[in-house]
Amino acid sequence: MLPTMSDLVRRASAPYRSHPTLLLKFILLFFIPIFAIGITRFSLDLIGLVYDIIATGTIVLMIGAISMSLLSLWTTLSYIQAIADIDEGRPVRTVKEYFKKTWGLILPVFGLSLIVGLIVVGGFILLIIPGIIFGIWFTFIAQARVLDQKKGFSALGFSRSLVKGNWWGIFGRIVVGMLIVFAITTVYQNIVNIFSRFDINTLTFQKLTISAFVLTIITSIVHASLSPFATSIPTILYLDLKKTLGATEDTGHKE
């Protein structure tokens, strides 16, 4: 059975209160790649304006983005394991232990994500709706790999088996979860826009650089703080759906 939206939000936000130290460490780890990509993009734009270096900057940005994306994925996989332990009442381990446990999963999940990305893009090319369907079918591949050691295409198949019969419920809950994150970031962005209204022509190059640097830091903190919550939504759905699937299979065996 799928959790209600209020229960899902409560469970996804519970670690912020029950395990603040653990969450702070994960937020910091989410912050690093987000900030690194943001500041690299800003720096390269700045260098491009001053020295007109575009091609080199693009290559540097791509290499940095891939590296930081892998770090972000590693952090996500580690937090999937952490939120599963917290939500199911198991002993919580250290961040180092979670990272050590998920080290070997980075490239396999990255490869699976690329495959799913191609499938979803192909679905969007076929009139958009198939892309959305595929996206929900395979939304639990990371959880299947981390929590149940499902490898390769078996992770895709297991994710789809969990979604079967629950597509609309999962779609609605994931969309609402995304809207919550979007609403918070929108409020933040509006506040930033209010307090950062300045005439670019009146600022010195140094002041403009400092202002952009500070805004990048604050924006990265906001996004990093929401990352555990965003990761928790599909993970908690996965845990509940797996229990439902297990109960259904047990009933079928008994019959």
C-alpha positions in Angstrom: 0.0 0.0 0.0 1.2 3.4 -0.9 1.7 5.9 2.0 -0.5 9.0 2.1 1.2 12.2 0.9 1.3 13.6 4.4 2.8 10.5 5.8 5.4 10.4 3.0 6.4 14.0 3.7 6.6 13.4 7.4 8.8 10.3 7.0 11.0 12.1 4.4 11.6 15.1 6.7 11.9 13.0 9.9 15.7 12.6 9.7 16.2 16.3 9.8 14.8 16.2 13.4 15.8 12.7 14.5 19.4 12.6 13.1 20.5 16.2 12.6 24.2 15.5 12.8 24.0 12.8 10.1 21.8 15.0 7.9 24.3 17.9 8.3 27.1 15.7 7.0 25.1 14.5 4.1 24.0 18.1 3.3 27.6 19.1 3.2 28.4 16.3 0.9 25.5 17.2 -1.4 26.7 20.8 -1.2 30.2 20.1 -2.6 29.3 19.0 -6.1 26.4 21.5 -6.4 28.6 24.4 -5.4 31.6 23.2 -7.4 29.5 23.0 -10.6 27.9 26.4 -9.9 31.1 28.2 -9.1 32.9 26.6 -12.0 30.2 27.7 -14.4 30.4 31.2 -13.0 34.2 31.3 -13.1 34.3 30.1 -16.7 31.7 32.7 -17.7 33.9 35.3 -16.1 37.1 34.1 -17.7 35.3 34.0 -21.1 34.2 37.6 -20.7 37.7 38.7 -19.8 39.8 36.5 -22.0 37.3 35.2 -24.6 38.2 31.6 -23.8 35.2 29.6 -24.8 36.3 26.2 -26.1 38.7 25.5 -23.3 36.2 26.6 -20.7 33.5 24.3 -22.1 35.8 21.3 -21.9 36.8 22.1 -18.3 33.2 22.6 -17.4 32.2 19.2 -18.9 35.0 17.3 -17.1 34.2 19.0 -13.8 30.4 18.4 -14.3 30.9 14.7 -14.9 33.2 14.3 -11.9 30.9 16.2 -9.6 27.9 14.4 -10.9 29.5 11.1 -9.9 30.2 12.5 -6.5 26.6 13.6 -6.2 25.4 10.2 -7.3 27.6 8.5 -4.7 26.2 10.8 -2.0 22.6 10.0 -3.2 23.3 6.2 -3.2 24.7 6.5 0.3 21.8 8.5 1.6 19.4 5.9 0.1 20.9 3.3 2.4 20.8 5.8 5.3 17.1 6.8 4.9 16.2 3.1 4.5 17.9 2.3 7.9 16.2 5.3 9.5 12.8 4.7 8.1 12.8 1.0 9.0 14.2 1.5 12.5 17.6 -0.2 11.9 20.8 1.0 13.6 22.2 4.0 11.8 25.8 3.8 10.7 28.3 6.5 10.0 28.5 8.5 6.8 31.9 6.9 6.1 30.4 3.4 6.4 27.5 4.3 4.0 30.0 5.7 1.4 32.2 2.6 1.7 29.3 0.3 1.2 28.1 2.1 -2.0 31.5 2.8 -3.5 31.2 -0.1 -6.0 27.7 0.9 -7.1 28.6 4.3 -8.6 29.4 3.2 -12.1 26.8 0.5 -12.4 24.0 2.9 -11.3 25.5 5.6 -13.5 25.4 3.2 -16.5 21.8 2.2 -15.7 20.8 5.8 -15.4 22.2 6.5 -18.8 20.2 3.6 -20.3 17.0 4.8 -18.6 17.8 8.4 -19.8 18.0 7.2 -23.4 14.8 5.2 -23.0 12.9 8.2 -21.5 14.3 10.5 -24.2 13.2 8.1 -26.8 9.8 8.0 -25.2 9.5 11.8 -25.2 10.4 11.8 -28.9 7.4 9.4 -29.3 4.8 12.0 -28.3 6.1 12.8 -24.8 3.6 10.5 -22.9 5.7 7.3 -23.3 8.6 9.2 -21.9 6.7 10.0 -18.7 5.5 6.4 -18.4 9.0 5.0 -18.8 10.3 7.5 -16.3 7.9 6.3 -13.6 8.5 2.6 -14.5 12.2 2.9 -13.9 12.2 5.5 -11.1 13.4 2.9 -8.5 16.5 1.6 -10.2 18.9 3.1 -7.8 17.0 1.8 -4.8 16.8 -1.6 -6.3 20.6 -1.7 -6.9 21.5 -0.3 -3.4 19.0 -2.0 -1.2 18.4 -5.3 -3.0 21.5 -5.8 -5.1 19.5 -6.0 -8.3 22.0 -5.9 -11.2 21.7 -4.7 -14.7 18.3 -5.0 -16.4 16.9 -6.9 -13.4 16.9 -3.6 -11.6 14.8 -2.1 -14.4 12.4 -5.1 -14.3 12.1 -5.0 -10.5 11.3 -1.3 -10.6 8.6 -1.8 -13.2 7.2 -4.7 -11.1 6.8 -2.4 -8.2 5.1 0.3 -10.3 2.7 -2.2 -11.9 -0.8 -1.3 -10.6 0.4 1.8 -8.8 1.5 4.0 -11.6 -0.8 6.9 -11.0 -0.3 6.8 -7.2 3.5 6.9 -7.6 3.3 9.5 -10.3 1.2 11.8 -8.1 3.4 11.4 -5.0 6.6 12.0 -6.9 5.1 15.1 -8.7 3.9 16.5 -5.3 7.3 15.9 -3.8 8.9 17.7 -6.7 6.4 20.6 -6.3 7.3 20.9 -2.6 11.0 21.2 -3.5 10.1 23.6 -6.4 8.0 25.8 -4.1 10.7 26.2 -1.5 13.4 27.0 -4.1 11.0 29.5 -5.8 10.3 31.3 -2.5 14.1 31.5 -2.0 14.7 32.7 -5.5 12.1 35.4 -5.1 13.7 36.6 -1.9 17.1 36.6 -3.6 15.6 38.6 -6.5 14.2 41.2 -4.1 17.5 41.7 -2.3 19.8 41.5 -5.3 18.2 44.2 -7.5 21.1 46.3 -8.5 22.3 48.2 -11.6 25.1 46.1 -13.1 26.5 49.2 -14.6 27.1 50.8 -11.2 29.0 47.9 -9.7 32.7 47.4 -9.8 34.0 44.2 -11.3 35.1 43.1 -7.8 31.8 43.8 -6.1 29.9 42.0 -8.9 32.2 39.0 -8.5 31.8 38.9 -4.7 28.0 39.2 -5.0 27.7 36.4 -7.5 30.0 34.2 -5.3 27.9 34.7 -2.2 24.7 34.0 -4.1 26.2 30.8 -5.5 27.1 29.7 -2.0 23.6 30.4 -0.6 21.8 28.8 -3.6 24.0 25.7 -3.3 23.2 25.5 0.5 19.4 25.7 -0.3 19.6 23.0 -3.0 21.9 20.7 -0.9 19.5 21.0 2.2 16.6 19.8 0.0 18.6 16.9 -1.6 18.0 14.4 1.3 14.3 15.1 1.2 14.1 14.7 -2.5 16.1 11.4 -2.3 13.8 10.2 0.5 10.5 10.4 -1.4 11.2 7.6 -4.0 13.1 5.6 -1.4 10.2 5.5 1.1 7.8 4.7 -1.8 10.2 1.8 -2.8 10.3 0.4 0.7 6.5 0.4 1.1 5.9 -1.0 -2.4 8.4 -3.8 -1.7 6.5 -4.7 1.4 3.3 -4.8 -0.5 4.8 -6.9 -3.2 6.2 -9.3 -0.6 2.9 -9.6 1.1 1.2 -10.3 -2.2 3.7 -13.0 -3.1 3.3 -14.6 0.3 -0.5 -14.7 -0.1 -0.1 -16.2 -3.5 2.1 -19.0 -2.2 -0.3 -19.7 0.6 -3.2 -20.0 -1.8 
